[in-house]
């Protein structure tokens, strides 16, 4: 048994019972995905140690108060972005409380008032918010550029003395400690949704699909840190302030562009912006026949990678090259199916299944189509939109096996395999595919 001073972070999932009652397998699958993609990496990055987990929460120990608060802010900000296109009634959201105090450590468990207070104040936090004690607020006041609201003294259950609490503001980006220099890291970049300039709403999927493909291709260059689709598509159909996006997503570079499709030709314009000074580093325009769309994608990706610091060697382009579809109709079916999938309704899922099945029939050797068939079927499986779950699960695994055999370099194949392994609680294998 050991007693020492530590920062304790208590997190709890809001509305857990309601979500489980409405969709138990889907809720568990999404929670596991958030754990492996966001919560656990954020805790590890900030030097935290998970002490205890429950079905809907966890206790985490930090030796540094600033690390605990930075971790909490990162989790809540990123969860907000992840939930931006999720219906309110299906969102997974957390309350977080942080306390600093003497903790008793015994057999990989923790006890004492310090733990109890963290658990109690977590219950008083806003959904998606962070509540901290005065001991925490005092420690971070001069160390982190962060806003705090004094909530006054509160009486907590089974705690004899009132405890002064503060609400942490989440409007600012996750900032380093005051006076600390930004560590040298990968160049960070966000690809904003390309604008559809065709005047035809039905072509929206083409602009979205091209954006997603560029994000996917750039993500395969390990020299770059690429913001996820979920975060970048928050800005779809919105007037964008470059500095604001840079602060919210903590990125150095921003890509924006437009697509105009007329008949069998397409024009893509794209520009790369340095968010520090709003300077246009590079811009170009591509006019191609639709059967050259992959040449456009490769040119745009290569140009961005070559312009950013930490240039990508030419030989690596060959290593990262992925299988292209032989049939452009199959490619367009995949793009349309992706858009329907992201709407996350049973009707759109059924339409997406029809389109992705057509893509596979048109081009049986198109690995990307097989990968997305697994993803779309997986959505039906998670939300119980299928009559025979066992049969659908077998179809998912068969589609992934086929995709992996056709193209081991396709990033989406590995992303979807990571999700499958999370569902099977095979977290080590999931991390391999995620990386």
C-alpha positions as CSV (number, residue, x, y, z in Angstrom):
1,X,0.0,0.0,0.0
2,X,1.4,3.4,-1.0
3,X,0.1,7.0,-0.5
4,X,1.2,9.8,-2.8
5,X,0.0,13.0,-4.4
6,X,-1.6,12.5,-7.9
7,X,-4.0,14.1,-10.3
8,X,-7.1,11.9,-10.9
9,X,-9.3,12.1,-13.9
10,X,-12.7,10.6,-13.7
11,X,-14.7,10.2,-17.0
12,X,-18.2,9.0,-17.4
13,X,-20.3,8.5,-20.5
14,X,-23.5,10.5,-20.5
15,X,-26.8,8.8,-21.3
16,X,-25.1,5.3,-21.2
17,X,-28.3,3.4,-20.1
18,X,-30.5,5.1,-22.7
19,X,-28.0,4.4,-25.6
20,X,-27.5,0.8,-24.5
21,X,-31.3,0.2,-24.3
22,X,-31.8,1.7,-27.8
23,X,-28.8,-0.1,-29.5
24,X,-26.5,-2.2,-27.3
25,X,-24.2,-3.7,-29.9
26,X,-23.9,-0.4,-31.9
27,X,-23.2,1.6,-28.7
28,X,-20.5,-0.8,-27.5
29,X,-18.9,-0.9,-31.0
30,X,-18.7,2.9,-31.2
31,X,-17.5,3.2,-27.7
32,X,-14.7,0.8,-28.3
33,X,-13.8,2.7,-31.5
34,X,-13.5,5.9,-29.6
35,X,-11.4,4.2,-27.0
36,X,-8.8,2.9,-29.4
37,X,-8.8,5.9,-31.8
38,X,-9.0,8.8,-29.3
39,X,-9.2,8.2,-25.5
40,X,-6.4,5.6,-25.0
41,X,-3.9,7.4,-27.3
42,X,-4.7,10.8,-25.7
43,X,-4.1,9.3,-22.2
44,X,-0.9,7.7,-23.3
45,X,0.4,10.8,-25.0
46,X,-0.2,12.9,-21.9
47,X,1.5,10.3,-19.7
48,X,-1.6,9.0,-18.0
49,X,-2.3,5.6,-16.6
50,X,-5.7,4.0,-16.7
51,X,-6.4,2.6,-13.2
52,X,-9.9,1.3,-13.5
53,X,-12.6,1.0,-16.2
54,X,-16.3,0.4,-15.9
55,X,-18.9,-0.1,-18.6
56,X,-19.4,3.6,-19.0
57,X,-16.4,5.2,-17.4
58,X,-12.8,5.2,-16.2
59,X,-10.4,6.5,-13.6
60,X,-7.0,7.7,-14.8
61,X,-3.9,8.7,-12.8
62,X,-1.5,11.5,-13.9
63,X,1.7,12.6,-12.2
64,X,1.2,16.1,-13.7
65,X,-2.0,18.2,-13.3
66,X,-1.3,20.0,-16.6
67,X,-1.0,16.7,-18.4
68,X,-4.4,15.7,-16.9
69,X,-6.1,18.9,-18.0
70,X,-4.5,18.9,-21.5
71,X,-5.7,15.3,-21.9
72,X,-9.2,16.1,-20.9
73,X,-9.5,19.2,-23.2
74,X,-8.1,17.2,-26.1
75,X,-10.7,14.4,-25.5
76,X,-13.6,16.7,-25.2
77,X,-12.7,18.9,-28.2
78,X,-12.1,15.9,-30.5
79,X,-15.3,14.2,-29.3
80,X,-17.2,17.4,-30.2
81,X,-15.8,17.3,-33.7
82,X,-16.5,13.5,-34.1
83,X,-20.1,14.1,-33.0
84,X,-20.7,17.1,-35.4
85,X,-22.5,15.0,-38.0
86,X,-24.0,12.4,-35.6
87,X,-27.7,12.8,-34.6
88,X,-28.1,14.1,-31.1
89,X,-29.8,11.0,-29.8
90,X,-27.0,8.8,-30.9
91,X,-24.0,10.8,-29.7
92,X,-21.5,9.4,-27.3
93,X,-20.4,12.2,-25.0
94,X,-18.5,12.3,-21.7
95,X,-18.4,14.2,-18.5
96,X,-14.9,14.7,-17.0
97,X,-13.8,15.6,-13.4
98,X,-10.2,16.2,-12.3
99,X,-8.9,16.5,-8.7
100,X,-5.5,16.8,-7.2
101,X,-5.0,15.1,-3.8
102,X,-3.4,12.3,-1.8
103,X,-4.3,8.9,-3.2
104,X,-3.9,5.5,-1.7
105,X,-2.5,2.9,-4.2
106,X,-3.1,-0.8,-3.4
107,X,-3.0,-3.8,-5.8
108,X,-3.5,-1.8,-9.0
109,X,-6.5,0.1,-7.5
110,X,-6.8,3.5,-5.9
111,X,-8.8,4.8,-2.9
112,X,-9.2,7.9,-0.7
113,X,-11.0,11.3,-0.7
114,X,-9.0,12.4,-3.7
115,X,-10.6,9.7,-5.8
116,X,-14.0,10.2,-4.4
117,X,-14.0,14.0,-5.1
118,X,-12.9,13.4,-8.7
119,X,-15.8,11.0,-9.2
120,X,-18.3,13.4,-7.5
121,X,-17.3,16.5,-9.5
122,X,-17.4,14.5,-12.7
123,X,-21.2,14.1,-12.1
124,X,-21.5,17.9,-11.9
125,X,-19.7,18.6,-15.2
126,X,-21.6,19.6,-18.3
127,X,-22.2,16.9,-20.9
128,X,-19.1,17.2,-23.1
129,X,-17.5,19.4,-20.4
130,X,-14.8,19.4,-17.7
131,X,-15.0,20.3,-14.0
132,X,-12.0,20.7,-11.8
133,X,-11.3,21.5,-8.1
134,X,-9.6,24.6,-6.8
135,X,-6.4,22.6,-6.3
136,X,-6.3,21.8,-10.0
137,X,-7.2,25.4,-11.1
138,X,-4.4,26.9,-8.9
139,X,-1.8,24.6,-10.5
140,X,-2.7,25.3,-14.1
141,X,-3.6,29.0,-13.9
142,X,-0.1,30.2,-14.9
143,X,0.9,27.1,-16.9
144,X,-1.9,26.7,-19.5
145,X,-3.5,29.3,-21.7
146,X,-7.0,28.2,-20.8
147,X,-10.2,29.9,-19.5
148,X,-11.8,28.9,-16.2
149,X,-15.2,29.8,-14.7
150,X,-15.5,29.8,-10.9
151,X,-18.6,27.8,-10.0
152,X,-18.3,28.5,-6.2
153,X,-18.3,26.1,-3.4
154,X,-20.4,22.9,-3.8
155,X,-21.5,20.3,-1.3
156,X,-20.6,16.8,-2.5
157,X,-22.2,13.5,-1.5
158,X,-20.2,11.8,1.4
159,X,-17.6,14.6,1.5
160,X,-17.7,16.5,4.8
161,X,-16.4,19.9,3.6
162,X,-17.6,22.1,0.7
163,X,-15.3,22.0,-2.4
164,X,-14.7,25.0,-4.7
165,X,-15.1,24.0,-8.4
166,X,-14.2,25.5,-11.8
167,X,-15.5,24.9,-15.3
168,X,-12.8,24.5,-18.0
169,X,-13.4,26.5,-21.2
170,X,-13.2,24.5,-24.4
171,X,-13.3,27.3,-27.0
172,X,-9.5,27.5,-27.2
173,X,-7.4,24.9,-28.9
174,X,-5.3,22.5,-26.8
175,X,-2.3,24.6,-26.1
176,X,1.2,23.8,-24.9
177,X,2.3,25.1,-21.6
178,X,3.0,28.9,-21.6
179,X,6.6,29.5,-22.6
180,X,7.1,26.0,-24.0
181,X,8.3,25.7,-27.6
182,X,6.3,23.6,-30.0
183,X,8.1,20.3,-30.5
184,X,9.3,19.4,-33.9
185,X,6.8,17.0,-35.5
186,X,5.2,16.0,-38.7
187,X,3.8,18.7,-40.9
188,X,0.0,18.8,-40.2
189,X,-2.5,19.4,-42.9
190,X,-6.3,19.5,-43.3
191,X,-8.1,18.9,-46.7
192,X,-11.4,20.8,-46.6
193,X,-14.3,19.5,-48.6
194,X,-14.0,20.5,-52.3
195,X,-16.8,22.7,-53.6
196,X,-19.1,21.3,-56.2
197,X,-19.3,23.9,-58.9
198,X,-21.2,21.8,-61.4
199,X,-24.6,23.3,-60.5
200,X,-25.9,19.8,-60.1
201,X,-26.7,18.6,-56.6
202,X,-26.4,15.0,-57.8
203,X,-22.7,15.6,-58.4
204,X,-22.0,16.5,-54.8
205,X,-20.8,12.9,-54.2
206,X,-18.1,13.4,-56.8
207,X,-16.6,16.4,-55.0
208,X,-16.9,14.7,-51.6
209,X,-15.4,11.5,-53.0
210,X,-12.4,13.3,-54.5
211,X,-11.8,15.0,-51.2
212,X,-11.9,11.7,-49.3
213,X,-9.6,10.1,-51.8
214,X,-7.0,12.9,-51.4
215,X,-7.3,12.6,-47.5
216,X,-6.8,8.9,-47.8
217,X,-3.8,9.1,-50.1
218,X,-2.1,11.8,-48.0
219,X,-2.7,9.7,-44.9
220,X,-0.5,6.9,-46.3
221,X,2.5,9.2,-46.3
222,X,3.7,8.7,-42.7
223,X,5.7,12.0,-43.0
224,X,2.4,13.9,-42.8
225,X,-0.1,14.3,-40.0
226,X,-3.5,14.4,-41.8
227,X,-6.7,15.6,-40.1
228,X,-9.5,13.0,-40.3
229,X,-12.5,13.2,-42.7
230,X,-14.9,13.6,-39.7
231,X,-13.0,16.7,-38.6
232,X,-12.6,18.3,-42.0
233,X,-16.2,17.7,-43.1
234,X,-17.4,19.9,-40.2
235,X,-16.6,22.8,-42.6
236,X,-18.6,21.5,-45.5
237,X,-20.8,24.3,-47.0
238,X,-19.4,26.8,-44.6
239,X,-17.5,30.1,-45.1
240,X,-14.1,29.3,-43.9
241,X,-11.7,31.6,-42.0
242,X,-8.2,30.0,-42.4
243,X,-6.9,31.2,-39.1
244,X,-9.9,29.9,-37.3
245,X,-9.6,26.5,-38.9
246,X,-5.9,26.4,-38.1
247,X,-6.6,27.2,-34.4
248,X,-9.4,24.7,-34.0
249,X,-7.6,21.8,-35.7
250,X,-4.0,22.9,-34.8
251,X,-2.8,22.5,-38.4
252,X,0.0,24.2,-40.3
253,X,-1.4,23.7,-43.8
254,X,-4.8,23.8,-45.4
255,X,-5.9,22.5,-48.8
256,X,-9.1,23.7,-50.4
257,X,-10.4,23.3,-53.9
258,X,-13.4,22.9,-56.3
259,X,-14.6,20.4,-58.8
260,X,-16.6,21.2,-62.0
261,X,-17.8,18.2,-63.8
262,X,-19.4,18.6,-67.3
263,X,-20.2,15.5,-69.4
264,X,-17.2,13.3,-69.5
265,X,-14.7,16.0,-68.4
266,X,-13.8,17.4,-65.1
267,X,-11.9,20.4,-63.9
268,X,-10.3,20.4,-60.5
269,X,-8.7,23.5,-58.9
270,X,-6.7,23.2,-55.7
271,X,-4.6,25.4,-53.5
272,X,-2.3,24.9,-50.6
273,X,-2.3,27.6,-47.9
274,X,0.1,28.2,-45.0
275,X,-2.2,28.9,-42.1
276,X,0.4,30.9,-40.2
277,X,0.3,33.8,-42.6
278,X,-2.6,32.9,-44.9
279,X,-0.1,32.7,-47.8
280,X,-0.8,30.6,-50.9
281,X,2.1,28.3,-51.3
282,X,0.9,26.5,-54.3
283,X,-2.1,26.4,-56.6
284,X,-3.0,24.5,-59.8
285,X,-5.8,23.5,-62.1
286,X,-6.4,20.2,-63.8
287,X,-8.6,19.6,-66.8
288,X,-9.0,15.9,-67.6
289,X,-11.3,13.3,-69.0
290,X,-13.0,11.3,-66.3
291,X,-10.9,8.3,-67.1
292,X,-7.8,10.3,-65.9
293,X,-9.3,11.1,-62.5
294,X,-6.6,9.1,-60.7
295,X,-3.9,11.0,-62.5
296,X,-5.4,14.2,-61.1
297,X,-5.5,12.7,-57.6
298,X,-1.9,11.5,-57.8
299,X,-0.7,14.9,-59.2
300,X,-2.5,16.8,-56.4
301,X,-1.2,14.5,-53.7
302,X,2.3,14.5,-54.9
303,X,2.4,18.3,-55.3
304,X,1.3,18.9,-51.8
305,X,3.7,16.3,-50.3
306,X,6.6,17.8,-52.3
307,X,5.8,21.3,-51.1
308,X,5.5,20.5,-47.4
309,X,8.5,20.2,-45.2
310,X,9.9,16.7,-44.9
311,X,9.6,15.9,-48.6
312,X,8.5,12.5,-49.7
313,X,11.0,10.6,-51.7
314,X,10.0,9.7,-55.2
315,X,10.7,6.0,-54.6
316,X,8.1,6.1,-51.8
317,X,5.4,7.0,-54.3
318,X,5.9,3.7,-56.1
319,X,5.7,1.9,-52.8
320,X,2.5,3.7,-51.8
321,X,0.8,3.3,-55.3
322,X,-2.5,1.5,-54.9
323,X,-4.6,-0.5,-57.3
324,X,-6.8,1.7,-59.6
325,X,-10.2,0.6,-60.9
326,X,-10.4,-0.6,-64.5
327,X,-13.9,0.8,-64.8
328,X,-14.8,4.4,-64.1
329,X,-18.5,3.6,-63.6
330,X,-17.3,1.4,-60.6
331,X,-15.4,4.3,-59.2
332,X,-18.4,6.6,-59.4
333,X,-20.6,4.0,-57.7
334,X,-18.1,3.8,-54.8
335,X,-18.1,7.6,-54.4
336,X,-21.9,7.8,-54.3
337,X,-22.0,4.8,-51.9
338,X,-19.6,6.6,-49.5
339,X,-21.8,9.7,-49.4
340,X,-24.9,7.6,-48.6
341,X,-23.0,5.7,-45.9
342,X,-22.0,8.8,-44.1
343,X,-25.7,9.9,-43.8
344,X,-26.1,6.9,-41.4
345,X,-29.8,6.1,-42.0
346,X,-31.3,2.7,-42.8
347,X,-32.7,3.9,-46.2
348,X,-29.3,5.4,-47.3
349,X,-27.5,2.3,-46.1
350,X,-29.7,0.1,-48.3
351,X,-29.1,2.4,-51.3
352,X,-25.3,2.3,-50.5
353,X,-25.4,-1.5,-50.5
354,X,-27.0,-1.5,-53.9
355,X,-24.4,0.9,-55.4
356,X,-21.4,-0.8,-53.8
357,X,-22.6,-4.2,-55.1
358,X,-22.8,-2.7,-58.5
359,X,-19.2,-1.4,-58.2
360,X,-17.9,-4.9,-57.3
361,X,-19.9,-6.4,-60.2
362,X,-18.5,-3.8,-62.6
363,X,-14.9,-4.3,-61.4
364,X,-14.4,-7.5,-59.4
365,X,-10.6,-6.7,-58.9
366,X,-11.2,-3.2,-57.4
367,X,-9.9,-3.6,-53.8
368,X,-11.3,-0.3,-52.7
369,X,-14.8,-1.3,-53.7
370,X,-14.5,-4.6,-51.7
371,X,-13.2,-2.6,-48.6
372,X,-16.2,-0.2,-48.8
373,X,-18.6,-3.0,-49.2
374,X,-17.3,-4.4,-45.9
375,X,-17.7,-0.9,-44.3
376,X,-21.3,-0.4,-45.6
377,X,-22.3,-3.9,-44.5
378,X,-20.6,-3.3,-41.2
379,X,-22.8,-0.2,-40.6
380,X,-25.9,-2.4,-41.2
381,X,-24.5,-5.0,-38.8
382,X,-23.6,-2.5,-36.1
383,X,-27.1,-0.8,-36.2
384,X,-28.9,-4.1,-36.5
385,X,-30.3,-3.2,-39.9
386,X,-30.0,-6.8,-41.2
387,X,-32.1,-9.9,-40.6
388,X,-29.2,-12.4,-40.3
389,X,-26.3,-10.8,-38.4
390,X,-24.1,-13.9,-38.6
391,X,-24.5,-14.1,-42.4
392,X,-23.7,-10.4,-42.8
393,X,-20.7,-10.7,-40.5
394,X,-19.4,-13.5,-42.8
395,X,-19.9,-11.3,-45.8
396,X,-18.0,-8.5,-44.1
397,X,-15.0,-10.7,-43.4
398,X,-15.0,-12.2,-46.9
399,X,-15.1,-8.7,-48.5
400,X,-12.1,-7.6,-46.3
401,X,-10.2,-10.8,-47.1
402,X,-10.7,-10.1,-50.8
403,X,-9.7,-6.5,-50.5
404,X,-6.6,-7.3,-48.6
405,X,-5.6,-9.9,-51.1
406,X,-6.1,-7.5,-54.0
407,X,-4.3,-4.5,-52.4
408,X,-2.5,-4.6,-49.1
409,X,-1.6,-0.9,-49.6
410,X,-5.2,0.5,-49.5
411,X,-5.5,2.6,-46.3
412,X,-9.3,2.1,-46.1
413,X,-8.8,-1.7,-46.0
414,X,-6.6,-1.4,-42.9
415,X,-8.9,1.3,-41.3
416,X,-11.9,-1.0,-41.6
417,X,-9.9,-4.0,-40.4
418,X,-9.0,-1.9,-37.4
419,X,-12.7,-1.3,-36.6
420,X,-13.4,-5.1,-37.0
421,X,-10.6,-5.9,-34.6
422,X,-11.9,-3.3,-32.1
423,X,-15.3,-5.0,-32.2
424,X,-13.6,-8.4,-31.5
425,X,-11.6,-6.8,-28.6
426,X,-8.3,-7.6,-30.5
427,X,-6.8,-4.2,-29.7
428,X,-3.2,-5.0,-30.5
429,X,-4.2,-6.2,-34.0
430,X,-6.5,-3.1,-34.3
431,X,-3.6,-0.8,-33.5
432,X,-1.4,-2.4,-36.2
433,X,-4.1,-1.8,-38.9
434,X,-4.8,1.7,-37.5
435,X,-1.2,2.7,-37.8
